[in-house]
Amino acid sequence: MRKGISPLVAAVILIAATMSIAGILTFWATGFVRERLDVAGNTTDETNCLAAQFRLYSGTFDNSTSPGTLYLILENQRSIDLSLTNLYLFYPNNILQDITLTETLLGNKLKSITISNVNSGFSGGKIKTNCPDIDVDFTISQLSVTS
């Protein structure tokens, strides 16, 4: 007569093997999901930038004093908040004035910004945001100029 493993011992071994495989799969799946969520979290800002858009609603350049003051009203045309980072003013002979901005343009809102110490004679400008491809160009002819 041959002896084998008892049915009770076989059942315990099967349950232990199943639990071990389940533990290994859980460990792998947790790491996999965490990695995918990190990747998705990093692209959220880029995705928001795709839906961003703003424009120069109106502007005035007051050059009654030297240097002058630039008054701009910007309109955010989408629900994505934008951080205004730089204003570049272009002058003849390839001269550039770079002004750092720290304004936030809330979604679907108008915002007035005032920039002091602006030299007269610029031909146009560009307003840059935290989104690489979202900016606004303008010329001096689009602004009201007061002397």
Backbone torsions as a table, in degrees:
resi	resn	phi	psi	omega
1	MET	NA	133.2	179.6
2	ARG	-95.8	150.0	178.4
3	LYS	-113.0	139.9	176.8
4	GLY	-123.1	-168.7	178.6
5	ILE	-79.0	145.7	179.6
6	SER	-71.2	151.1	179.4
7	PRO	-57.8	-32.3	179.8
8	LEU	-67.0	-45.1	179.8
9	VAL	-65.9	-40.7	178.7
10	ALA	-61.8	-41.3	179.1
11	ALA	-65.1	-41.4	179.5
12	VAL	-64.1	-42.0	179.7
13	ILE	-64.9	-42.3	177.9
14	LEU	-62.8	-41.8	179.0
15	ILE	-65.7	-42.6	179.6
16	ALA	-63.5	-41.9	179.5
17	ALA	-65.0	-42.4	178.9
18	THR	-62.4	-43.2	179.8
19	MET	-65.8	-37.5	178.5
20	SER	-64.5	-45.6	179.0
21	ILE	-63.6	-40.7	178.5
22	ALA	-62.6	-40.3	178.6
23	GLY	-64.1	-43.6	179.3
24	ILE	-63.5	-45.2	178.8
25	LEU	-63.9	-38.0	178.2
26	THR	-64.4	-44.5	178.7
27	PHE	-60.2	-45.4	-180.0
28	TRP	-65.3	-45.7	-177.2
29	ALA	-64.9	-38.0	179.0
30	THR	-62.3	-46.6	177.8
31	GLY	-62.8	-41.5	-179.5
32	PHE	-62.9	-47.6	-179.0
33	VAL	-66.0	-42.4	179.7
34	ARG	-60.5	-43.0	178.9
35	GLU	-63.2	-42.8	179.8
36	ARG	-66.4	-37.8	178.4
37	LEU	-67.2	-37.7	177.1
38	ASP	-63.0	-43.0	178.6
39	VAL	-63.3	-44.5	179.6
40	ALA	-64.7	-38.5	178.6
41	GLY	-64.3	-34.4	-179.8
42	ASN	-73.8	-22.6	-179.0
43	THR	-95.0	-2.0	-178.7
44	THR	-60.7	-44.3	-179.6
45	ASP	-63.8	-40.3	178.8
46	GLU	-64.7	-39.5	178.4
47	THR	-65.0	-42.3	177.4
48	ASN	-61.7	-37.6	-179.6
49	CYS	-64.0	-30.5	179.0
50	LEU	-63.5	-28.3	-177.6
51	ALA	-97.5	3.4	-175.2
52	ALA	-85.8	147.4	176.3
53	GLN	-164.7	134.9	173.8
54	PHE	-145.1	167.5	-178.0
55	ARG	-147.1	162.3	173.2
56	LEU	-81.2	113.1	-179.0
57	TYR	-76.5	-48.4	175.5
58	SER	-162.5	164.2	179.9
59	GLY	-158.4	153.2	178.4
60	THR	-138.2	137.2	173.6
61	PHE	-113.8	117.1	179.5
62	ASP	-100.3	105.9	179.0
63	ASN	-109.2	29.4	177.6
64	SER	-70.8	-20.6	173.7
65	THR	-119.8	162.3	178.5
66	SER	-120.6	122.6	-3.4
67	PRO	-73.1	166.2	-175.3
68	GLY	-88.4	-177.3	179.7
69	THR	-127.0	135.2	-180.0
70	LEU	-108.1	124.5	178.6
71	TYR	-111.6	120.8	-179.0
72	LEU	-125.0	141.7	170.3
73	ILE	-116.0	121.0	-177.7
74	LEU	-110.6	144.9	178.9
75	GLU	-118.7	120.3	172.8
76	ASN	-84.1	119.2	-174.0
77	GLN	-94.3	4.0	179.0
78	ARG	-132.2	174.9	-177.8
79	SER	-86.3	1.2	-178.7
80	ILE	-86.4	126.4	175.1
81	ASP	-69.4	139.9	179.0
82	LEU	-121.3	140.4	173.1
83	SER	-99.0	122.5	177.1
84	LEU	-81.9	127.0	-173.6
85	THR	-108.6	-41.4	-175.6
86	ASN	-145.8	148.9	168.8
87	LEU	-120.0	122.0	177.0
88	TYR	-107.8	126.9	175.9
89	LEU	-110.5	131.7	-175.6
90	PHE	-103.7	129.4	-179.9
91	TYR	-116.0	160.3	176.2
92	PRO	-56.7	160.6	179.8
93	ASN	62.6	31.2	175.3
94	ASN	59.3	35.3	174.8
95	ILE	-92.0	137.4	-175.9
96	LEU	-126.8	132.6	172.5
97	GLN	-109.7	122.5	-178.7
98	ASP	-106.8	119.5	-179.7
99	ILE	-117.7	124.4	179.5
100	THR	-78.4	131.7	177.7
101	LEU	-112.3	146.5	177.0
102	THR	-131.9	40.5	-177.4
103	GLU	-100.6	150.4	173.2
104	THR	-113.0	127.5	179.1
105	LEU	-101.8	103.2	-175.9
106	LEU	-68.5	151.2	-178.4
107	GLY	-58.5	136.0	177.7
108	ASN	56.4	34.0	-178.5
109	LYS	-129.2	159.6	169.2
110	LEU	-98.1	147.2	177.8
111	LYS	-142.5	135.3	176.5
112	SER	-98.9	130.3	175.7
113	ILE	-126.2	147.1	-179.8
114	THR	-120.2	128.6	179.6
115	ILE	-120.9	117.0	180.0
116	SER	-91.7	172.3	175.9
117	ASN	59.8	42.9	178.1
118	VAL	-99.9	121.6	178.1
119	ASN	-73.2	141.2	179.3
120	SER	-76.1	164.8	178.1
121	GLY	98.7	2.2	178.9
122	PHE	-75.0	149.8	-178.0
123	SER	-98.8	-19.9	-179.5
124	GLY	-177.3	-175.6	-178.6
125	GLY	-157.9	173.1	177.8
126	LYS	-141.9	132.4	176.1
127	ILE	-107.9	122.3	-178.3
128	LYS	-102.5	152.6	178.7
129	THR	-122.9	179.9	176.1
130	ASN	-68.0	-16.3	175.7
131	CYS	-89.9	123.2	-171.9
132	PRO	-55.6	-37.8	-175.6
133	ASP	-101.7	9.8	-178.1
134	ILE	-108.7	108.8	178.3
135	ASP	-152.9	170.3	179.7
136	VAL	-129.8	130.5	173.5
137	ASP	-102.1	145.8	175.1
138	PHE	-147.4	160.1	176.2
139	THR	-116.6	164.2	179.9
140	ILE	-63.4	-26.9	-179.8
141	SER	-69.4	-19.0	177.6
142	GLN	-82.9	-8.7	-177.6
143	LEU	-104.0	152.1	168.4
144	SER	-83.1	133.5	-179.1
145	VAL	-114.1	125.2	176.1
146	THR	-114.9	141.3	-179.1
147	SER	-115.7	NA	NA
